[in-house]
Amino acid sequence: MDTIEELSRYELLVLREIRLNGRAFDEATLRRLLDDELVSYSAGALELTGKGRRLLVRGSPALWDVAS
């Protein structure tokens, strides 16, 4: 995973869940994010790495609900 274009909306949602709650609802996606060094496990909780935070911020518009 090298660019934001490779993160799906679903992967961005998992990153957001980890950022908000320190956990993920999808273990398979979590493993991919850990392998790509977007997430780390520390002190019993999941945390976004610097790379994970940057991708979440850059991908945030993809999470906005434009149907409002």
N, C-alpha and C positions, 0 to 999 in steps of 0.2 A: 504494500500500500504506500504509494509515494505522493499522491496528490489528493486533494479534496474530492475530485471527480470520482475517485475510486471508493469513497465512503457512500454507502446507501443511506437513504433517509432513516431506515431502520437502525443501522449502525450508529447514526447520530443520536437517535432516541436512546439507545443503550448507553452511549457516552453520557448523555444528559442524566439518565437515571443514576449512573455511577456518581456523577458530580453532585447530584442532589441528595442521594441516600447512601452512598458508599457500598452499594450492592447492584447486581445486575439480574434481570429477570430471564435472561437467555444465556445459558451456560456455553453453548457452542459459539455464539457471537463473542462472548466474553473471552473465550480461549483465543480466538483470532485477534482480538484487541490486545490481549496480553502478549501474544507472539509478535505483534507489530509494534510493541513497546508504546502503545497509546495509553495503557493502564498498568498500574503496579499494585501489588498487594503489600500493605504495610500496617502494622499494629492492629491486625484483625479486620481491616477494612480495605476496600478497593479505593484507589485514588487515580485521578488522571495524571499522566506525566505532562511535562511541558508541551510535548508534541501533541498529546491528546487534547489539552486545553486549547492550543492554537487551532487544531482542526475543528473542534466544537464551535469555537467563536466564528471561524470562517464559514462554517457550514450552517450556522444558526438561521439565516434566512430561509433555508430549506425546511425548517421546522415551523415557520410562521403560518398561521391559518389565514389564507387570503380570501376565504369565503365569508368573512364577517361582514 
